[in-house]
Amino acid sequence: MSEEKSPQPIEGSALRAFAGSFASGIVVLTTRDTAGTAFGLTMNAVSSLCVEPPQFLACIAKTAATLGPVLESKVFALNILAENQESISNTFASKGDDKFANIDTHDGVLGVPLIDGALGHAEFRLVDTHESGDHVIVIGEAVSSSVEDSAPLVYFRGKYAKI
């Protein structure tokens, strides 16, 4: 009897090409460490998890400077960027020291920075984490949210797009 071989995982570049074909909104995850320093990163690996209880998940690279402060403070916000906030997306996608230097924000009810002009904000208390590969999935329960009537910034195949 011949031995069946299990298919092997695809290369990371193939997975990135596949994932890049999924048009997504752009989110900046923000938090503060317990000393009050603001941290943030651009991402699109976020998803609504459930309505009852109101939860969202975000996938953060284990190497991201923002991960430690999220785990430490146990609070974070998701800021959905509007179509005119491409420069904000680029700022938070960079490895700069003070990403908040030229970004207008205000503190939410949990004390985390919310980006002014964003299409929407939601603040979360961390309720669970799961490690998988080179990321940590953080699950938060929403304690506040707001939305504005504007168009989203979209990412598709490595480029920004507008609807």
C-alpha positions in Angstrom: 0.0 0.0 0.0 1.4 3.4 -1.0 2.0 6.0 1.7 -0.1 9.1 1.3 1.8 12.4 1.7 0.1 15.3 3.4 0.3 18.6 1.4 2.9 20.9 2.8 2.2 24.5 3.8 2.5 27.2 1.1 5.3 29.7 1.2 4.8 33.0 3.0 5.0 35.0 -0.2 2.1 32.9 -1.7 0.0 33.5 1.4 0.8 37.3 1.3 -0.3 37.4 -2.4 -3.5 35.6 -1.4 -4.2 37.8 1.6 -3.4 40.9 -0.5 -6.3 40.0 -2.8 -8.7 40.5 0.1 -9.5 44.3 0.1 -9.6 45.5 3.7 -9.9 48.6 5.7 -7.0 50.1 7.5 -6.9 50.2 11.3 -4.5 51.7 13.8 -4.4 49.9 17.1 -3.5 52.2 19.9 -2.8 51.7 23.6 -0.7 53.1 26.5 1.7 51.3 28.7 1.2 51.6 32.5 3.6 54.6 32.5 1.3 56.5 30.1 3.4 56.2 27.0 1.3 55.9 23.8 1.9 53.1 21.3 0.3 52.2 18.0 0.6 50.2 14.8 -1.2 50.0 11.5 -2.9 46.7 10.8 -5.7 45.0 8.8 -5.6 41.7 10.7 -8.7 42.6 12.8 -12.2 41.1 12.9 -15.4 41.3 14.7 -15.6 38.1 16.8 -19.1 38.2 18.3 -21.9 40.6 19.3 -22.7 39.0 22.6 -20.5 39.7 24.3 -19.3 42.6 22.0 -15.8 41.4 21.0 -13.2 42.1 18.4 -9.9 40.4 17.7 -6.6 41.7 16.5 -3.5 39.8 15.4 -0.3 41.4 16.6 3.2 40.3 15.6 5.2 39.1 18.6 8.0 41.5 17.6 5.7 44.6 17.5 6.6 47.2 20.1 2.9 47.7 20.8 2.2 44.1 21.9 3.9 44.4 25.3 1.9 47.6 26.3 -1.4 46.0 25.2 -0.6 42.9 27.4 0.5 45.1 30.3 -2.3 47.7 30.3 -5.0 45.3 29.1 -6.7 48.0 27.1 -6.5 49.0 23.4 -8.5 50.9 20.8 -9.1 50.3 17.1 -9.2 53.4 14.9 -10.7 52.7 11.5 -9.0 55.2 9.1 -10.9 57.5 6.7 -9.9 57.8 3.1 -7.9 61.0 3.7 -5.7 59.4 6.4 -3.1 57.5 4.3 -0.3 59.5 5.9 -1.4 58.3 9.3 -1.4 54.7 8.1 2.1 55.2 6.9 3.3 56.8 10.1 2.0 53.9 12.3 3.3 51.3 9.8 6.8 52.7 10.4 9.3 51.9 13.1 9.6 55.5 14.4 10.0 56.4 18.0 7.1 58.9 18.6 4.5 58.1 16.0 2.0 60.4 17.8 4.2 63.5 17.4 2.2 64.9 14.5 -1.1 63.1 14.9 -4.1 64.7 16.5 -5.6 62.4 19.1 -7.9 62.6 22.2 -8.1 60.1 25.0 -11.1 57.8 25.2 -12.8 56.5 28.3 -10.1 53.9 28.9 -7.4 56.5 28.5 -6.1 55.2 25.2 -5.4 57.6 22.3 -8.2 57.9 19.7 -7.2 59.3 16.3 -9.0 62.5 15.4 -10.9 62.3 12.0 -11.0 58.5 12.0 -14.0 56.8 10.4 -14.6 55.0 13.7 -13.2 54.2 17.1 -13.8 51.4 19.5 -12.1 50.9 22.9 -11.6 47.4 24.3 -10.6 45.7 27.6 -8.4 42.7 26.9 -10.2 39.5 27.8 -8.1 36.8 26.2 -5.0 36.0 24.1 -3.9 33.2 21.9 -0.5 32.6 20.5 -0.2 31.3 16.9 2.9 31.2 14.9 4.7 34.6 15.0 1.6 36.5 16.2 -0.5 36.9 19.3 -4.3 37.1 18.8 -5.7 39.6 21.3 -9.4 39.5 22.1 -11.1 42.6 23.5 -14.5 43.4 24.8 -15.8 46.7 23.5 -16.6 49.3 26.1 -17.2 52.3 23.8 -17.5 52.9 20.0 -18.3 55.8 17.6 -18.6 56.1 13.9 -18.5 59.0 11.5 -20.1 59.4 8.1 -17.1 59.3 5.8 -15.5 56.9 3.4 -12.8 54.3 4.5 -9.2 54.0 3.5 -8.8 50.6 1.8 -5.8 48.4 1.1 -5.7 46.1 -1.9 -2.8 44.2 -3.4 -0.2 46.3 -1.6 -1.7 49.7 -2.5 -4.2 52.1 -0.9 -7.5 52.4 -2.6 -10.7 54.5 -2.2 -14.3 53.4 -2.6 
